[in-house]
Amino acid sequence: MTRVTRGLGWVLMIGALWATPAGATQVVEGITGDGAKYGLAVPDGWTGELIVYGHGIVDPAAPVALPVQDGFARLRDAWLQRGFAIAYTSYSENGYALKDAVQRLHQLSGLFAARFGQPSKVYLVGHSLGAAAAQILAERFPGQYDGVLPMCGLLGGSGPEIQYLGDVRVLFDFYFPGVLPGDVLTVPQGIAFAPGQPAFNAALNALQVGFFAPGAPTLQFAVAARLPFTSAQEIVLGAMTAIGFNLRFTNDLLERTYGQPFYDNTETIYAGAADAGVGRYTASPAALNYLRHYFTPTGDLEVPTLTLHTTRDPAIPLFHESLYAAAVQREGAGDLLVQRSVNRFGHCGFTDGEVLTSFDALVSWVKTGVRPAGGDATQP
């Protein structure tokens, strides 16, 4: 099956043509048979090249909607003004929907080609969960994509990411017992983690007070949890970010593992006093197999891949980049990987200029075969 026809049998082409995004002369929006919303935008003077964009994780309680986070609208308009067409989707479900994200993204180029013709080149771009989905597609279908820009992605795999977030939660519970409801694998339904809500306020207060309590438990917690930080403020923000992921997405992930526990720290060694007293949990083989399948990167690259990450990302830490680089090196594909970073705190905390500069470097690499420099993404 060609890229033009892939997936068209299940698509409801209910879109119409509008001129809404800046720089676009044609925009098709519709809904697939799986309930995913999609958008296809083509500028006047289209270069023939297409960007397939994958968005980051969305709270399971939120409605399915076209991407709005990570500055997507601004980036879309900037790419359109440069002559690129854009294809994007909501996915058909929220939460840790990596499997669905891969499927929905892979069908976008077929939807696009059926309406506007086969693009000359297709670039995969993604943030966070969407970065992982884009990388999976680049590894599995290198003949259908020409280059990939994964940003702030869990490229080291689901296992290390779940381990990191789980460690943050069990260590918080050790240093601040009774502050949060439930535990790393048991989150009461309906818990809201937002400013002004009881769980949020309780965690924030515990962390702030813990800087000055005997033994400085907040600092001990941050070190044991391997939070990236250079200041007290970054410790608090990073901890609240990681704890928020645990509270918002644990039940969603349990549904995907059919209730089987997915976090295991039976053999984890923690820094300081926590190693002797932290709660211990055992994952089921079935749940671990799910995480391996969705996903463990192969590192088997056949198309140029340029990654972008902030150095102090508290949600998907920078260690994912070294894990992915090691996988690529094992496959002997190091010449197809360039990694760039921004020395900054935050998840996907890039400026539009940093994203566009890295994307331009990827496009030049694809077209000329000249591998760009890695390292500091703030440098031209």
C-alpha positions as CSV (number, residue, x, y, z in Angstrom):
1,M,0.0,0.0,0.0
2,T,1.4,3.4,-0.9
3,R,1.5,6.5,1.2
4,V,-1.2,8.0,-0.9
5,T,-3.8,5.3,-0.1
6,R,-2.7,4.2,3.4
7,G,-5.6,4.3,5.8
8,L,-8.1,6.0,3.6
9,G,-10.7,3.2,4.0
10,W,-11.5,4.2,7.6
11,V,-11.4,8.0,7.2
12,L,-14.4,10.2,7.3
13,M,-13.4,13.1,5.1
14,I,-15.8,15.6,6.6
15,G,-13.6,18.6,6.5
16,A,-14.0,21.8,4.5
17,L,-11.6,24.4,3.2
18,W,-10.8,27.4,5.3
19,A,-8.1,30.0,5.5
20,T,-7.6,30.3,9.3
21,P,-3.9,29.8,10.1
22,A,-1.7,32.7,9.1
23,G,0.1,31.9,5.9
24,A,-2.3,29.1,4.8
25,T,-4.4,29.3,1.7
26,Q,-6.1,26.0,2.3
27,V,-7.0,24.2,5.5
28,V,-8.8,20.9,5.7
29,E,-10.2,19.7,9.1
30,G,-12.0,16.5,9.7
31,I,-12.5,13.5,12.0
32,T,-11.3,10.0,11.3
33,G,-13.4,6.9,11.9
34,D,-11.5,6.5,15.2
35,G,-12.7,9.9,16.5
36,A,-9.4,11.7,16.0
37,K,-9.5,15.2,14.8
38,Y,-7.0,16.2,12.1
39,G,-5.9,19.3,10.2
40,L,-4.1,19.7,6.9
41,A,-2.8,23.2,6.1
42,V,-1.2,24.2,2.8
43,P,0.3,27.6,2.1
44,D,0.3,29.6,-1.1
45,G,3.5,28.8,-2.9
46,W,3.8,25.4,-1.3
47,T,7.4,24.0,-1.6
48,G,6.0,20.5,-1.9
49,E,7.3,19.5,1.5
50,L,5.2,18.3,4.4
51,I,5.6,18.4,8.2
52,V,3.7,15.8,10.2
53,Y,3.4,17.1,13.7
54,G,2.8,15.1,16.9
55,H,1.7,16.9,20.1
56,G,2.5,16.0,23.7
57,I,0.5,14.2,26.3
58,V,-2.9,15.5,27.3
59,D,-4.8,15.0,30.5
60,P,-7.1,12.0,30.2
61,A,-10.0,14.1,31.6
62,A,-9.6,16.7,28.8
63,P,-11.7,16.5,25.6
64,V,-10.0,15.3,22.4
65,A,-8.9,18.4,20.5
66,L,-6.4,19.6,17.9
67,P,-3.1,20.5,19.4
68,V,-2.8,23.9,21.2
69,Q,0.2,23.3,23.6
70,D,3.9,23.8,23.1
71,G,3.4,26.9,21.0
72,F,2.0,24.8,18.1
73,A,-0.1,27.5,16.5
74,R,2.9,29.9,16.3
75,L,5.2,27.2,14.9
76,R,2.6,26.1,12.4
77,D,2.1,29.6,11.1
78,A,5.9,30.1,10.9
79,W,6.3,26.9,8.9
80,L,3.5,27.8,6.6
81,Q,5.1,31.2,6.0
82,R,8.2,29.3,5.0
83,G,6.3,27.3,2.4
84,F,5.9,24.0,4.3
85,A,2.5,22.2,4.5
86,I,1.5,20.9,7.9
87,A,-0.5,17.8,9.0
88,Y,-1.6,17.5,12.6
89,T,-4.0,15.5,14.7
90,S,-5.6,15.2,18.1
91,Y,-5.1,11.4,18.4
92,S,-8.3,9.5,19.1
93,E,-7.7,9.5,22.9
94,N,-5.8,11.4,25.6
95,G,-3.4,10.1,28.3
96,Y,-0.5,7.9,27.7
97,A,-1.8,7.2,24.2
98,L,1.5,6.3,22.5
99,K,0.2,3.4,20.5
100,D,-2.7,5.6,19.2
101,A,-0.4,8.5,18.5
102,V,1.8,6.4,16.3
103,Q,-1.2,5.1,14.3
104,R,-2.8,8.6,13.9
105,L,0.5,10.3,12.9
106,H,1.3,7.6,10.4
107,Q,-2.0,8.0,8.6
108,L,-1.7,11.8,8.2
109,S,0.6,11.7,5.2
110,G,-1.9,9.5,3.4
111,L,-4.7,11.8,4.2
112,F,-2.6,14.7,3.0
113,A,-1.6,13.0,-0.3
114,A,-5.1,12.1,-1.1
115,R,-6.2,15.7,-0.9
116,F,-3.2,17.7,-2.1
117,G,-0.9,15.2,-3.9
118,Q,2.2,13.3,-2.8
119,P,4.7,15.6,-1.0
120,S,8.3,15.6,-2.2
121,K,9.6,15.2,1.4
122,V,8.0,14.4,4.7
123,Y,9.4,15.5,8.0
124,L,8.3,14.2,11.4
125,V,8.2,16.7,14.2
126,G,7.0,16.0,17.8
127,H,6.9,17.3,21.3
128,S,7.1,15.0,24.4
129,L,4.8,12.0,23.8
130,G,4.6,13.1,20.2
131,A,8.3,13.1,19.9
132,A,8.4,9.4,20.9
133,A,5.7,8.6,18.4
134,A,7.6,10.4,15.7
135,Q,10.8,8.5,16.5
136,I,8.9,5.2,16.5
137,L,7.7,6.0,13.0
138,A,11.1,7.0,11.8
139,E,12.6,3.7,13.0
140,R,9.8,1.5,11.7
141,F,9.0,3.2,8.3
142,P,12.2,5.0,7.2
143,G,11.2,4.7,3.5
144,Q,8.2,6.9,4.2
145,Y,9.8,9.8,6.1
146,D,12.9,11.9,5.3
147,G,13.9,13.3,8.6
148,V,12.7,13.7,12.2
149,L,12.9,16.4,14.9
150,P,11.9,14.9,18.3
151,M,11.8,17.5,21.1
152,C,11.8,16.8,24.8
153,G,10.9,13.2,24.1
154,L,11.1,10.1,26.2
155,L,13.5,8.6,23.7
156,G,15.1,6.4,26.3
157,G,11.8,4.5,26.4
158,S,8.8,4.2,28.6
159,G,10.5,2.0,31.2
160,P,13.1,4.6,32.4
161,E,10.5,7.4,32.3
162,I,8.0,5.4,34.4
163,Q,10.8,4.5,36.8
164,Y,11.9,8.2,37.2
165,L,8.3,9.5,37.8
166,G,7.6,6.6,40.2
167,D,10.8,7.2,42.2
168,V,9.8,10.9,42.6
169,R,6.4,9.8,44.1
170,V,7.7,7.1,46.5
171,L,10.5,9.4,47.7
172,F,8.1,12.3,48.2
173,D,5.9,9.9,50.3
174,F,9.0,8.8,52.3
175,Y,10.2,12.3,53.1
176,F,6.7,13.8,53.5
177,P,4.5,11.0,54.7
178,G,0.7,11.5,54.5
179,V,0.8,14.7,52.5
180,L,-0.5,13.2,49.3
181,P,-3.5,10.8,49.0
182,G,-2.9,7.2,47.9
183,D,0.5,6.1,46.7
184,V,2.5,5.6,43.5
185,L,0.1,3.0,42.1
186,T,-3.1,4.1,43.9
187,V,-4.5,7.5,43.1
188,P,-8.1,8.2,44.3
189,Q,-10.4,9.1,41.5
190,G,-11.2,12.8,41.1
191,I,-8.0,14.2,42.6
192,A,-7.3,17.6,41.1
193,F,-3.6,18.8,41.1
194,A,-3.8,22.5,40.3
195,P,-3.1,25.7,42.2
196,G,-5.8,26.2,44.9
197,Q,-6.7,22.5,45.1
198,P,-6.0,20.6,48.4
199,A,-3.4,18.1,47.1
200,F,-1.5,20.8,45.2
201,N,-1.4,23.2,48.1
202,A,-0.4,20.4,50.5
203,A,2.5,19.2,48.4
204,L,3.7,22.8,47.7
205,N,3.6,23.7,51.4
206,A,5.5,20.5,52.4
207,L,8.3,21.2,49.9
208,Q,8.6,24.9,50.9
209,V,8.7,24.1,54.6
210,G,11.1,21.2,54.1
211,F,13.9,23.5,53.1
212,F,14.1,24.8,56.6
213,A,13.0,21.7,58.6
214,P,15.7,19.7,60.5
215,G,17.8,17.7,58.0
216,A,16.4,19.8,55.0
217,P,14.1,17.0,53.8
218,T,13.3,18.8,50.6
219,L,16.9,18.9,49.5
220,Q,17.4,15.2,50.5
221,F,14.3,14.3,48.5
222,A,15.5,16.2,45.4
223,V,18.9,14.5,45.4
224,A,17.5,11.0,46.0
225,A,14.9,11.5,43.2
226,R,17.5,12.8,40.8
227,L,15.5,16.0,40.1
228,P,17.4,18.4,37.8
229,F,17.9,21.7,39.5
230,T,20.2,24.6,40.1
231,S,18.1,26.5,42.7
232,A,15.4,26.0,45.4
233,Q,12.8,27.3,43.0
234,E,13.7,24.6,40.4
235,I,13.5,21.9,43.0
236,V,9.9,22.9,43.9
237,L,8.8,23.4,40.3
238,G,10.4,20.2,39.2
239,A,8.9,18.2,42.1
240,M,5.4,19.6,41.5
241,T,5.7,18.8,37.8
242,A,6.7,15.2,38.3
243,I,4.2,14.7,41.1
244,G,1.5,16.1,38.9
245,F,2.3,13.5,36.2
246,N,1.9,10.8,38.8
247,L,-1.5,12.0,40.0
248,R,-2.9,12.8,36.6
249,F,-1.8,9.7,34.6
250,T,-1.4,6.8,37.0
251,N,-5.0,5.6,36.6
252,D,-4.8,6.1,32.8
253,L,-1.7,3.9,32.6
254,L,-3.3,1.3,34.9
255,E,-6.2,1.0,32.5
256,R,-3.7,0.3,29.7
257,T,-2.0,-2.4,31.7
258,Y,-5.4,-3.9,32.7
259,G,-4.9,-3.0,36.3
260,Q,-1.4,-4.6,36.5
261,P,1.2,-2.7,38.5
262,F,3.7,-1.1,36.2
263,Y,6.2,0.4,38.7
264,D,9.0,-1.6,40.3
265,N,11.6,-0.5,42.7
266,T,12.5,-3.8,44.5
267,E,16.1,-3.5,43.5
268,T,16.5,0.3,43.3
269,I,19.2,1.8,45.5
270,Y,18.4,5.3,46.7
271,A,20.7,8.0,48.1
272,G,20.6,8.7,51.8
273,A,18.2,7.4,54.4
274,A,15.5,6.7,51.9
275,D,17.0,3.4,50.7
276,A,16.2,1.7,54.0
277,G,12.7,3.1,54.5
278,V,11.1,3.9,51.1
279,G,8.1,1.9,50.1
280,R,8.8,-1.0,47.8
281,Y,6.6,-2.0,44.9
282,T,6.8,-4.9,42.4
283,A,5.6,-4.7,38.8
284,S,3.8,-7.5,37.0
285,P,5.6,-9.1,34.0
286,A,2.6,-8.2,31.8
287,A,2.8,-4.5,32.7
288,L,6.5,-4.4,32.1
289,N,6.0,-6.1,28.8
290,Y,3.5,-3.3,27.9
291,L,6.0,-0.7,28.7
292,R,8.7,-2.4,26.6
293,H,6.3,-2.7,23.7
294,Y,5.1,1.0,24.0
295,F,8.0,1.6,23.9
296,T,11.6,0.6,23.8
297,P,13.6,2.4,21.1
298,T,15.7,0.3,18.7
299,G,18.2,3.0,17.8
300,D,18.1,1.6,14.2
301,L,18.1,4.8,12.3
302,E,18.0,5.2,8.6
303,V,16.9,8.8,8.3
304,P,18.5,12.0,9.7
305,T,17.4,12.6,13.3
306,L,18.0,15.8,15.2
307,T,16.8,15.8,18.8
308,L,16.2,18.9,21.1
309,H,16.1,18.9,24.9
310,T,16.4,21.3,27.8
311,T,19.1,20.4,30.2
312,R,16.9,20.6,33.3
313,D,13.6,19.0,32.2
314,P,11.8,17.8,35.3
315,A,9.1,15.8,33.4
316,I,11.3,13.9,30.8
317,P,14.8,14.4,32.0
318,L,17.9,14.8,29.8
319,F,19.1,11.3,30.6
320,H,16.7,10.1,27.8
321,E,19.1,11.6,25.3
322,S,22.1,9.6,26.5
323,L,20.0,6.4,26.6
324,Y,18.9,7.0,23.0
325,A,22.4,7.8,21.8
326,A,23.7,4.6,23.3
327,A,21.0,2.6,21.5
328,V,21.9,4.3,18.2
329,Q,25.6,3.6,18.7
330,R,24.9,-0.1,19.3
331,E,23.1,-0.2,15.9
332,G,26.0,1.6,14.2
333,A,23.8,4.5,13.2
334,G,25.6,7.3,15.0
335,D,26.1,9.3,11.8
336,L,22.3,9.8,11.5
337,L,21.9,11.3,15.0
338,V,22.5,14.9,16.1
339,Q,21.6,15.9,19.6
340,R,21.1,19.5,20.7
341,S,20.3,21.0,24.1
342,V,19.2,24.3,25.6
343,N,20.7,25.1,29.0
344,R,17.4,25.9,30.7
345,F,14.9,24.6,33.2
346,G,11.5,23.3,32.1
347,H,9.7,20.7,29.9
348,C,9.8,21.6,26.2
349,G,10.9,25.1,27.3
350,F,12.2,26.2,23.9
351,T,11.8,29.5,22.1
352,D,10.2,29.4,18.7
353,G,13.5,30.5,17.2
354,E,15.4,27.6,18.8
355,V,12.8,25.1,17.3
356,L,12.9,26.7,13.9
357,T,16.7,26.9,13.8
358,S,17.0,23.2,14.6
359,F,14.3,22.3,12.1
360,D,16.1,24.3,9.4
361,A,19.3,22.4,10.3
362,L,17.4,19.1,9.8
363,V,16.0,20.2,6.5
364,S,19.5,21.3,5.3
365,W,20.9,18.0,6.4
366,V,18.3,16.0,4.5
367,K,18.8,18.0,1.3
368,T,22.6,18.4,1.3
369,G,23.7,15.4,3.2
370,V,25.9,17.6,5.4
371,R,25.5,16.6,9.1
372,P,24.9,19.7,11.3
373,A,26.6,20.4,14.6
374,G,25.1,19.2,17.9
375,G,25.5,20.7,21.3
376,D,24.1,24.1,22.2
377,A,20.9,24.7,20.4
378,T,21.0,28.4,21.1
379,Q,23.9,28.8,18.7
380,P,23.1,29.2,15.0
